[in-house]
Each structure stands twice: as structure tokens, then as C-alpha cells.
């Protein structure tokens, strides 16, 4: 594993995660934030979503077969994330599991960068509280009688428990209502957006520090609030680093051997 515990002599840098429903402005804000912070600090951007929704919308635009194929895939995805439904087959489970492995790989890259002193800004953050939704495990919501799928689900659940146990420095929740979200994402399903908003508002991310920003406001206002919030955490982090450095210097000076003449 690439958690910072395996790099005890490295500098643990900040990790800033932005979460929210589609239409909250996550992607635009995270990239802009990474660019702004990159002017003063070594910074990396990391996308921790799956990209499955955008993939489905692209498939829908294919000529002739696109709408039908996208409808079939959406129905399978809906069953997979619905409690008491049955996961529709091994092929679907393997696709969901593959997406989770991709997320875990990206997560490990972000943790490695952080452990080497790079400030990391992420679009989304994995959680283990709401299976099937909001960047949670995809195989733990619905049921299955297939032993192989149950095995995949156990492995996936372990991966998400591992990721969720590592707290970012702060999670910034970009909160919007359904009207705002659908005005920005008119090609999305309003009912699905409403469900995502409700479930995201209930997440606690294992007690990680969270800041809620009203993302219904215009982009410049939201961007300014997010940047000021992050700067507050950066300042706090730098203050703590300075205090720790002084404490280490004091301890080292107190342990130096006394020279007698």
C-alpha cells in the first residue's frame, strides 16, 4: 500500500477533496483550484470518480444502437445499486469491479504524491457509507447468489474501507438544489440528481473535516469561497509544520553532548 505510513520520513502534504452532485461545479473548481495552488506549491490534480456516467451519455449519442445500448446499460447499473435487487450477471459485476480497481489505482497515485510532499486536489472522494451511490462501493448494495460475485464484492468492500479510512485534510462539499443542478446539466435525469443530492448530504466520511459551500451561487463567488477555505487550511498546516520544526530543533539542541574544557 502507498499510504503515508509506508513513507515515515516523507512530508505529509495536504489533500483537498471537492465533492457534490453533478452540476455543483466540482470538475471546473478542482482544476481551477489546482492551477491556483500550483502557482505557490507543488500541486497535483486527481480525478477519483468513475466516469461511467459520462461514458453512458457518450454511448447514447452513437448512431442507431446508441440510445438502446445506453438504456440497457443504465438499467443494469440501476439494478446493481438498488438494495434487494439482484446484480445482473458476472459480466456486469466484472465491469463494476474494474471501475473500482481503476479508482483504487488513482487513489494510490494520489496518496503516493501526497506522501512525497505534493499538495493534492481531488475531484470526488471515495466513501464506504452509501453502497452504489456517491462514489461508494458498487457491488455491496444489490444481492447475488453467485459465489464469484460475492467474492468480488468482499474485495471491493475492503478497497473502499481502506480508502475511506484515510482522511483528506478537508472535504469541501459543494451543495446545490435540484433546480440548479438540472439547469447546469440539462441532459441528466432530475430524479437521479435529487437522489444523489439527498445521499451526499448524509455522508460523514468517517469524521473527516468537512466544509459546506452553497454552490448555487455564481461561479466567481463559489470559487472565491473555496479558495479562501483552502488557504485557511494551508495556513493552519504551515503553522503546525513550523511549530513541529521548532520543537524538533529544541529537542535536538537539548540532546547535544556537553563539551567540557
Buried (B, 14 or more C-beta within 10 A) or exposed (E): EBBBEEBEEEEBBBBBBBBBBBBBBBBBBBBBBBEBBBEEBEBBBBBBBBEBBEEBBEBBEEEEEBEEBBEEBBEBBBBBBBEEBBBBBEEBBEBBBEBBEBBBEBBBBBBBBBBBEBBBBBBBBBBBBBBBBBBBBBBBBBBBEBEEBBEBBEEBBEBBEBBBEBBBBBBBBBBBBBEBBBEBBEEBBEEBBBBBBEBBEEBEBEEBEBBEBEBBBEEEEBBEBBBEBBEEBBEEBEEEEEEEEEEEEEEEEEEEEEEEE
